[in-house]
Amino acid sequence: MAEFLYAAGALVVVVTGTSILFTLVLPRATGGGIERITLSVNRTVRVVFIGLARFANGYERKDAVLSPIGPVALVAQLVAWAALFVVGFALILEPTTHDFGAAFLQSAASLFTVGSVHAGGPRNVPADIAAGAVWAVVVALQIAYLPALYSAFNRRESLVAMLESRAGVPAWGPEVLARHQLVGITDALPQFYAEWEGWAAEVAESHTTYPVLLLFRSPEPWYSWIVGLLAVLDGAAMHLAVAPHTASSQARLCLRMGFTAFNRIARTLGWPVDPDPNPEGPIELTFEEFEQAYKMLVEVGFSMERSAEEAWPNFVGWRVNYEKAAYRLADRAVAPPAPWSGPRRHLPPGPVAPLRPPQRSPGKIDKRGLTTLRPTVVVQPTPRRRRA
């Protein structure tokens, strides 16, 4: 019996230490079951906060309730590791103390006082020293882990904040093309796509290596990296669909890196991903929604080479690569209900149209101070098709 308890305790300590190593040190996603401890803690914290957010009215209040979820998950991870180490070393110490209560007390005292305090009873010096040394190393790794984590978070949010002037709040793909056309800067779209291609690559790497970043929300309620990336991909897909000859090659590269990022993150969470979806669909976005956005782009003067009917199959061929993963991530994160971003189980139905600032220019201001040529963006909620 003593040998069994010692082996079980050693196994708990080794598995917990390996989980910490793969979470805090190894700069890659493991793809195995080692990270399940961390993912389980993150999932539990998320479920608790989602339950609390049910009592808040309005998206802004729900976002305020959900805002601490990332930092709380970090603390919960540390608590979970500490609890597992206490259990593991208690099982190792039980053959010495011959009492589970005394073993747990001695394990906790050795762990949190770096082995300098003995709770009483027979001593097991190697186990006491090991417990203190292990926890000191964990604390040091956690301190070194936080700057890397928040650095990745800051880099993610900087480009998301810049998206407000490009895609509206909340972000929407067709609005990207409309705003560049209204301001007369469509020549900046290639650089825009290139920046988001690099950003998507960095997010794919950081968010699969550190899954807890998926719980960190943007500082502003209506900002979201998920909705932002989806808007950029939709804008690039629509650009390639309606004007393939004027769209730059950077749009295609941005799309490929973008849906690769979504799919890599989905696989990290254990979700099934189709590596080669049918380019003919189906997708949840309807042709009526696409046609409405097409008419809006025609109204602002965006150059079209195809009709809505001709462009639709090409748009579907791109969107089928990322729609499912993006919708599921947006729902999981309770992201802002932007158009074309899918339904939210924890929010009222229907999207919120992006807020477009007045497009002012001399000689074209009406009595209210708004440009008379500025179209109104209205996105009506459409019923979703039921899945078979």
C-alpha positions as CSV (number, residue, x, y, z in Angstrom):
1,M,0.0,0.0,0.0
2,A,2.8,2.4,0.9
3,E,4.5,1.8,-2.5
4,F,1.2,2.4,-4.3
5,L,0.6,5.7,-2.5
6,Y,4.2,6.8,-3.2
7,A,3.9,5.9,-6.9
8,A,0.6,7.7,-7.2
9,G,2.0,10.8,-5.5
10,A,5.0,10.8,-7.7
11,L,2.8,10.5,-10.8
12,V,0.7,13.4,-9.8
13,V,3.8,15.6,-9.2
14,V,5.4,14.6,-12.5
15,V,2.2,15.2,-14.5
16,T,1.6,18.5,-12.9
17,G,5.2,19.6,-13.4
18,T,5.0,18.5,-17.1
19,S,1.8,20.5,-17.5
20,I,3.5,23.6,-16.1
21,L,6.5,23.1,-18.3
22,F,4.4,22.8,-21.4
23,T,2.2,25.8,-20.4
24,L,4.9,28.3,-19.3
25,V,8.1,27.2,-21.0
26,L,7.6,25.3,-24.2
27,P,7.0,27.8,-27.0
28,R,4.7,25.6,-29.1
29,A,1.3,23.8,-28.9
30,T,1.7,20.2,-27.8
31,G,-1.3,18.8,-29.6
32,G,-1.5,16.1,-26.9
33,G,-3.2,15.7,-23.6
34,I,-0.5,17.3,-21.4
35,E,-2.2,20.7,-21.6
36,R,-5.6,19.4,-20.5
37,I,-5.1,20.6,-17.0
38,T,-4.8,24.2,-18.2
39,L,-7.6,23.9,-20.7
40,S,-9.9,22.4,-18.1
41,V,-9.2,25.2,-15.7
42,N,-9.8,27.8,-18.4
43,R,-13.0,26.1,-19.4
44,T,-14.3,26.1,-15.8
45,V,-13.5,29.7,-15.2
46,R,-15.2,30.6,-18.5
47,V,-18.4,28.7,-17.5
48,V,-18.5,30.5,-14.2
49,F,-18.2,34.0,-15.7
50,I,-20.7,33.2,-18.5
51,G,-23.2,32.2,-15.8
52,L,-22.6,35.5,-13.9
53,A,-23.0,37.5,-17.2
54,R,-26.5,36.1,-17.6
55,F,-27.7,38.5,-14.9
56,A,-26.4,41.6,-16.7
57,N,-28.6,43.5,-19.1
58,G,-27.0,44.9,-22.3
59,Y,-23.8,44.0,-24.1
60,E,-21.7,46.6,-22.3
61,R,-22.7,45.3,-18.9
62,K,-22.1,41.7,-19.9
63,D,-18.7,42.7,-21.2
64,A,-17.9,44.4,-17.9
65,V,-18.7,41.2,-16.1
66,L,-16.6,39.1,-18.4
67,S,-13.6,41.5,-18.5
68,P,-11.7,39.9,-15.6
69,I,-12.0,36.4,-17.0
70,G,-8.4,36.3,-18.3
71,P,-6.6,37.3,-15.1
72,V,-8.8,35.2,-13.0
73,A,-8.0,32.2,-15.2
74,L,-4.3,32.8,-14.6
75,V,-4.8,32.8,-10.8
76,A,-7.0,29.7,-11.1
77,Q,-4.2,27.9,-13.0
78,L,-1.8,28.7,-10.2
79,V,-4.3,27.5,-7.6
80,A,-4.9,24.3,-9.5
81,W,-1.2,23.5,-9.8
82,A,-0.7,24.3,-6.1
83,A,-3.6,21.9,-5.1
84,L,-2.2,19.1,-7.3
85,F,1.3,19.5,-5.8
86,V,-0.1,19.4,-2.3
87,V,-2.0,16.2,-3.1
88,G,1.0,14.6,-4.8
89,F,3.5,15.3,-2.1
90,A,0.9,14.4,0.6
91,L,0.6,10.9,-1.1
92,I,4.4,10.7,-1.0
93,L,4.6,11.7,2.6
94,E,1.8,9.4,3.8
95,P,4.0,6.3,4.2
96,T,6.2,8.4,6.5
97,T,3.5,10.1,8.6
98,H,1.0,7.2,8.4
99,D,-1.8,9.8,8.6
100,F,-3.4,11.5,5.6
101,G,-4.3,14.6,7.6
102,A,-0.7,15.1,8.8
103,A,0.6,14.3,5.3
104,F,-1.5,17.0,3.7
105,L,-0.5,19.5,6.4
106,Q,3.2,18.7,6.1
107,S,2.9,18.9,2.2
108,A,1.3,22.3,2.3
109,A,3.7,23.6,4.9
110,S,6.7,22.4,2.9
111,L,5.3,23.7,-0.4
112,F,4.4,27.3,0.6
113,T,7.3,27.9,3.0
114,V,9.9,26.5,0.7
115,G,10.6,23.7,3.1
116,S,11.5,25.9,6.0
117,V,8.6,24.9,8.2
118,H,7.9,21.4,9.4
119,A,4.3,20.7,10.6
120,G,5.3,18.0,13.0
121,G,5.5,14.2,13.0
122,P,8.2,12.1,11.3
123,R,10.4,14.0,8.8
124,N,10.9,13.1,5.2
125,V,13.6,15.6,4.3
126,P,13.9,14.8,0.5
127,A,10.2,15.2,0.0
128,D,10.1,18.4,2.0
129,I,13.0,19.9,0.1
130,A,11.5,18.8,-3.2
131,A,8.1,20.4,-2.4
132,G,9.7,23.7,-1.5
133,A,12.0,23.8,-4.5
134,V,9.3,22.9,-7.0
135,W,7.0,25.7,-5.8
136,A,9.8,28.2,-5.9
137,V,10.5,27.3,-9.5
138,V,6.8,27.5,-10.4
139,V,6.5,31.0,-8.9
140,A,9.7,32.1,-10.8
141,L,8.4,30.7,-14.1
142,Q,5.0,32.4,-13.5
143,I,6.7,35.8,-12.9
144,A,8.7,35.4,-16.1
145,Y,5.6,34.2,-18.0
146,L,3.4,37.2,-17.4
147,P,5.5,39.8,-19.4
148,A,5.5,37.5,-22.4
149,L,1.8,37.0,-22.1
150,Y,0.9,40.6,-21.8
151,S,3.3,41.6,-24.5
152,A,1.5,39.3,-26.9
153,F,-1.8,40.7,-25.7
154,N,-0.7,44.3,-26.4
155,R,0.5,43.5,-29.9
156,R,-2.8,41.8,-30.6
157,E,-4.9,44.8,-29.4
158,S,-2.8,47.5,-31.1
159,L,-4.0,46.5,-34.6
160,V,-7.5,45.8,-33.4
161,A,-7.8,49.4,-32.1
162,M,-6.5,50.7,-35.4
163,L,-9.3,48.8,-37.1
164,E,-12.0,51.2,-35.8
165,S,-11.3,53.8,-38.5
166,R,-11.1,51.1,-41.2
167,A,-14.0,48.7,-40.4
168,G,-16.3,50.5,-37.9
169,V,-17.4,49.5,-34.4
170,P,-18.2,46.7,-34.3
171,A,-16.1,45.7,-37.3
172,W,-17.7,44.5,-40.5
173,G,-16.1,43.2,-43.7
174,P,-17.9,45.2,-46.3
175,E,-17.4,48.4,-44.2
176,V,-13.6,47.9,-44.8
177,L,-14.1,48.4,-48.5
178,A,-16.7,51.1,-48.1
179,R,-14.6,53.3,-45.9
180,H,-11.5,53.1,-48.0
181,Q,-13.7,54.1,-51.0
182,L,-15.3,57.0,-49.2
183,V,-12.0,58.4,-48.0
184,G,-10.3,57.7,-51.4
185,I,-7.6,55.5,-50.0
186,T,-8.3,52.2,-51.8
187,D,-4.6,52.2,-52.8
188,A,-3.8,51.5,-49.1
189,L,-5.7,48.2,-49.1
190,P,-2.6,46.1,-50.1
191,Q,-0.6,47.3,-47.2
192,F,-3.7,46.9,-44.9
193,Y,-4.0,43.2,-46.0
194,A,-0.2,42.7,-45.5
195,E,-0.3,44.0,-42.0
196,W,-3.2,41.7,-41.1
197,E,-1.5,38.7,-42.7
198,G,1.5,39.2,-40.3
199,W,-0.8,39.9,-37.4
200,A,-2.8,36.7,-38.0
201,A,0.4,34.7,-38.1
202,E,1.5,36.1,-34.8
203,V,-1.9,35.6,-33.2
204,A,-2.0,32.0,-34.4
205,E,1.4,31.3,-32.8
206,S,0.7,33.1,-29.5
207,H,-2.8,31.9,-28.9
208,T,-2.0,28.2,-29.6
209,T,1.0,28.4,-27.4
210,Y,-0.8,30.3,-24.6
211,P,-4.5,29.3,-24.8
212,V,-5.3,31.5,-21.8
213,L,-5.0,34.5,-24.2
214,L,-8.3,33.4,-25.7
215,L,-10.0,34.6,-22.5
216,F,-8.4,38.0,-22.5
217,R,-11.0,40.6,-23.8
218,S,-10.2,43.8,-25.5
219,P,-10.1,47.0,-23.3
220,E,-13.1,48.5,-25.2
221,P,-16.4,46.6,-25.1
222,W,-17.1,46.7,-28.8
223,Y,-13.6,45.8,-29.9
224,S,-12.8,42.1,-30.5
225,W,-9.8,40.4,-32.2
226,I,-12.1,37.6,-33.4
227,V,-14.6,40.0,-35.0
228,G,-11.8,42.2,-36.3
229,L,-10.0,39.3,-38.1
230,L,-13.3,38.0,-39.4
231,A,-14.1,41.5,-40.8
232,V,-10.7,41.7,-42.5
233,L,-11.2,38.3,-44.1
234,D,-14.7,39.1,-45.2
235,G,-13.4,42.4,-46.7
236,A,-10.6,40.6,-48.6
237,A,-12.9,37.8,-49.8
238,M,-15.5,40.3,-51.0
239,H,-12.8,42.3,-52.7
240,L,-11.6,39.3,-54.6
241,A,-15.1,38.2,-55.4
242,V,-16.5,41.5,-56.8
243,A,-13.3,43.0,-58.3
244,P,-10.7,40.2,-58.9
245,H,-8.6,42.1,-61.3
246,T,-8.1,45.2,-59.1
247,A,-7.7,43.3,-55.8
248,S,-4.1,42.8,-54.8
249,S,-2.4,39.5,-54.2
250,Q,-2.0,40.5,-50.6
251,A,-5.7,40.0,-50.2
252,R,-5.3,36.3,-51.1
253,L,-2.3,35.9,-48.8
254,C,-4.2,37.6,-45.9
255,L,-7.1,35.3,-46.4
256,R,-5.0,32.2,-46.3
257,M,-3.1,33.2,-43.2
258,G,-6.4,34.3,-41.6
259,F,-8.3,31.1,-42.0
260,T,-5.2,29.2,-41.0
261,A,-5.1,31.1,-37.7
262,F,-8.8,30.4,-37.0
263,N,-8.4,26.7,-37.8
264,R,-5.2,26.3,-35.7
265,I,-6.8,27.9,-32.7
266,A,-9.9,25.7,-33.2
267,R,-7.8,22.6,-33.2
268,T,-6.0,23.7,-30.0
269,L,-9.5,23.9,-28.3
270,G,-10.2,20.3,-29.6
271,W,-12.8,21.3,-32.2
272,P,-13.0,19.4,-35.4
273,V,-11.7,21.3,-38.5
274,D,-12.2,20.3,-42.1
275,P,-8.8,20.8,-43.7
276,D,-10.3,20.8,-47.2
277,P,-13.9,22.1,-47.2
278,N,-16.1,22.1,-50.3
279,P,-15.6,25.4,-52.0
280,E,-19.3,25.4,-53.0
281,G,-20.4,25.6,-49.4
282,P,-22.7,25.5,-47.7
283,I,-22.2,28.5,-45.5
284,E,-24.5,30.1,-42.9
285,L,-24.3,33.6,-44.4
286,T,-27.1,34.0,-46.9
287,F,-27.0,35.5,-50.4
288,E,-29.6,38.1,-49.3
289,E,-27.1,39.4,-46.7
290,F,-24.3,39.4,-49.3
291,E,-26.5,41.2,-51.8
292,Q,-27.4,43.9,-49.3
293,A,-23.7,44.6,-48.6
294,Y,-23.0,44.5,-52.4
295,K,-25.7,47.3,-52.9
296,M,-24.1,49.3,-50.2
297,L,-20.7,49.2,-51.9
298,V,-22.3,50.2,-55.2
299,E,-23.9,53.1,-53.4
300,V,-20.5,54.4,-52.1
301,G,-19.0,54.0,-55.6
302,F,-16.8,51.0,-55.1
303,S,-15.5,49.6,-58.4
304,M,-17.3,46.4,-59.3
305,E,-16.4,43.9,-62.0
306,R,-19.1,41.3,-61.3
307,S,-22.7,41.3,-60.3
308,A,-23.8,40.0,-56.9
309,E,-24.9,36.8,-58.5
310,E,-21.6,36.3,-60.3
311,A,-19.5,37.2,-57.2
312,W,-21.4,35.1,-54.7
313,P,-19.8,31.6,-55.6
314,N,-16.3,33.1,-55.3
315,F,-17.1,34.7,-52.0
316,V,-18.5,31.4,-50.7
317,G,-15.4,29.6,-51.9
318,W,-13.3,31.8,-49.6
319,R,-15.7,32.0,-46.6
320,V,-16.2,28.3,-46.3
321,N,-12.6,28.0,-45.1
322,Y,-13.1,30.1,-41.9
323,E,-16.8,30.8,-41.2
324,K,-17.4,27.8,-38.9
325,A,-14.3,28.3,-36.8
326,A,-14.9,32.1,-36.6
327,Y,-18.5,31.8,-35.6
328,R,-17.7,29.2,-32.9
329,L,-14.9,31.3,-31.5
330,A,-17.1,34.5,-31.5
331,D,-19.8,32.7,-29.7
332,R,-17.4,31.2,-27.2
333,A,-15.9,34.5,-26.4
334,V,-19.3,36.3,-26.4
335,A,-17.8,38.8,-28.9
336,P,-19.7,41.9,-30.0
337,P,-22.7,40.9,-32.2
338,A,-21.3,42.4,-35.4
339,P,-22.9,41.7,-38.8
340,W,-21.8,38.5,-40.5
341,S,-20.3,37.2,-37.2
342,G,-22.8,34.5,-36.4
343,P,-25.3,34.0,-33.6
344,R,-24.6,34.3,-29.9
345,R,-26.1,31.9,-27.4
346,H,-25.6,34.4,-24.5
347,L,-26.8,37.6,-26.3
348,P,-30.1,38.7,-27.8
349,P,-30.6,37.8,-31.4
350,G,-29.7,40.2,-34.2
351,P,-26.5,42.0,-35.2
352,V,-25.5,45.6,-34.5
353,A,-24.7,47.7,-37.5
354,P,-21.2,49.4,-37.4
355,L,-21.1,53.0,-36.4
356,R,-19.8,55.1,-39.3
357,P,-18.5,58.7,-38.5
358,P,-19.8,61.5,-40.7
359,Q,-18.0,61.9,-44.0
360,R,-17.5,65.6,-44.1
361,S,-16.2,67.7,-47.0
362,P,-16.5,71.4,-47.9
363,G,-19.7,72.4,-49.8
364,K,-21.5,69.1,-49.1
365,I,-22.8,69.7,-45.5
366,D,-26.5,69.7,-44.8
367,K,-28.2,71.6,-42.0
368,R,-27.5,68.9,-39.5
369,G,-23.8,69.0,-40.2
370,L,-23.7,65.7,-42.1
371,T,-22.5,65.0,-45.6
372,T,-25.4,64.6,-47.9
373,L,-23.7,61.9,-49.9
374,R,-23.1,59.7,-46.9
375,P,-25.2,56.5,-47.1
376,T,-26.9,55.0,-44.1
377,V,-25.6,51.6,-43.1
378,V,-28.5,49.4,-41.9
379,V,-28.1,45.7,-41.3
380,Q,-31.3,43.9,-40.6
381,P,-31.1,40.6,-38.7
382,T,-32.0,37.7,-40.9
383,P,-33.2,34.3,-39.7
384,R,-30.6,31.6,-39.8
385,R,-31.2,28.4,-41.6
386,R,-31.7,25.4,-39.4
387,R,-29.1,22.7,-39.6
388,A,-30.2,19.3,-40.6
